[in-house]
Amino acid sequence: MSRFSLKKKSRLLLNVQFQTIYNKNYKIHTKNFLMFMYTNYLQFPRLGISISKKNVARSHDRNRIKRLVKESFRLVQHNLLLMDFIIIVKKNIHLLKNNKIFFFLKKLWSYKSKNNVLNINRL
């Protein structure tokens, strides 16, 4: 049961960690998200979330989206490659319902799973 938990070590928290991944310039664009990724040399994947006030103005909407991203990552983290991921949310995603956002996240994670390595051009 503990393999489905999201521990603090599974999150990117420091600005230095974010900048390192941004500088590597390996990313996936979708309509609603931008995902940066970089191989880490740890035994687990890590997640960082960036939602600007310019894209999602209300804090309760930003928090709702963060909860959905964390939950989707928590459910698939055991299938992901050992990489650091940063999810950047694009404009107007707060207008979507939770199940739609979760669907898009699930689709995004499926392209970075161990079974489907780097099949990104179909997004």
N, C-alpha and C positions, 0 to 999 in steps of 0.2 A: 504494500500500500504506500510506502514512503517514496517509491520511485515516481509517484505522480505529484509530489509536493514541489513547491517552488521555493527554494531556499535562497537566502540572501547572496550566497556565493554564485548563484546562477544569474545575477543581475549585473549589468554594467552601471556603475554609480558615479565614477569620477570623470571629470572633463577630459583628462589625459587619455582615458580609455576610449572615449568617443572620438577624440581627435585622431588617434592612431588608426581607427577603422575608417574614418572619413578620408584620410590621406591615401589609403590603399586603393580606393576608387574601383571597387568591385561591387556592382549594384544591380538591382532588378527594379524596373519601373512597371507599375500597374496603374490603373485608373485612379485608385484610391490610396495607394501606398507606395512608398519608396523604401526599399530594403537594401541597406549596406551590409556587407558581410566580409569576414576575414577569418582565416583559419587560426584557431588558438591551439595551444599545445597543452591543454588541460584535458581532463577526462570527462568533461561535460560541456554542453553548449551554454552560452550566456546570451542574455537579452537586454537591450537598451531601447527605450521608447522616447521619441521626441515629438511633441505636439505643440506647435506655436500658437500663441494667442491670436495671431493674425489669421490663421486657418480655422481655428475653433475658438470663438470668443468666450463662451461661457464655461466656467470652471467645472460645473456639473457634467457638461458634455465631454470635456477633456478627461475627467475622471472615469466616466462611463466607458469611453473608448480605451483608456489604459487598462481598466479591469478586463475588458474583452480580449485585448492583446495578450495580457498576462495569462488569462485562462486558456486561450488557444495554445500558447507556448507551453504551458504546464502539461497539457494533454498530449502534445506531440514531441516533447523534448527527448524522450527515450528513442525516437525514430530519426532524430536529426543528426547531421554530421557534427563533428566537434569543431564548431565555429562560433564566432561572436556575431550576433545579429543586432542591427539597429533598425527599428521600424520608424519611419517618418510618415506622419499622417498628412494627406493632402486636403485641400479645401472641400467643404460641403459634405464631408463624410458623416458629420453629426446629424444630417437630415435622414440618414438611413436607419432602419430598425436594427435591433441587436442581432437578429438571426441573419440578416443580409451581411452585416459586418463580419460576423463569425464565419459565414460561408466564404467570403473573400479571403479571410485570413487562413482558413483551412486549405483553400486552393493555393495560396501563396506558400504555405509550409510544405505542401505536398511536392513542390518543385525542389525543395532543399532536403528531402528525406534521403536516407541511405539507399532506398530502393530506386530512386529516380534522380540520380546525380546529374545536375546541370542540364536539365531539359527545359531551359528557361524561355526559349524563343516562342513558345506557344502561348505565353501569357498575354 
